[in-house]
Amino acid sequence: MPRSFLLEICAFNVASCIVAERAGAGRIELCAEAPLGGTTPSLETIRQAKEQVSIPIYPMIRPRGGDFLYSREEIGIMKQDIASCWALGCEGIATGVQLPDGSIDTELLKRIVEWAYPMKVTCHRVFDRTPDPFKALEDVIACGCERILTSGQKNTAIEATSLIAELVDAGGGRIIIMPGSGVRSSNIRQLVSETHAFEFHTSARIAGEMADEEDIRKTMAAFQ
């Protein structure tokens, strides 16, 4: 049976979560601080989002902007935020950690997956900063993550469809490869055709931190 397509929306406020669900999105990655590339949203934002929408919400677990090498204190904050996400009824989280050489910090990521259980874990675009994407793929699989969000180590996913397709093939159904960055209604058909992925990620923002309902609807229509 062919897999159905799913569009995940990166939302930065509760209003965008509502727009995303209304437009037909299948999941929300909930973040704060768009200029920093996304950080952990406040607990009250998560709480209100869970009250307002019924589709799965995966909050970002990232205590600050910048790199993905965290101190002991920051890791403690992440652990507590993960516990709070579970207490609020979240279905999963999005996170990522790396070592000084840029590779995935597998020891810490395994612990994060354990802390999050039974929530699912998406490895976010820290993956795109790794020196060897195929080693990183195997590392993330071994850690127990559900999916990888990636732009194929380019600025936008449309620039890296060949690599993304190779990752989908190498994953062999063991993990979901979800293209993200620059995904829009204008290029989604090309991304589907060239990557063979079935989940896609977009912020679909009009301006600032507000989601564009029309573009989400157009993107969803392109899956039909």
Protein Blocks (a to p, Z undefined) as FASTA:
>chain_A
ZZddddddddfbfklmmmmmmnopabdcddehklnopaaddfklmmmmmmmpmbdcdddd
dfbgcifbdcfklmmmmmmmmmmmmmnopabdcdddddfkopacfklmmmmmmmmpmcdc
dddfklmmpfblklmmmmmmmnopabdcdehhpabfklmmmmmmmmmmmnnopaccddee
hiafklmmmmmmmnopabdcdfkiabhjbccfklmmmmmmmmZZ
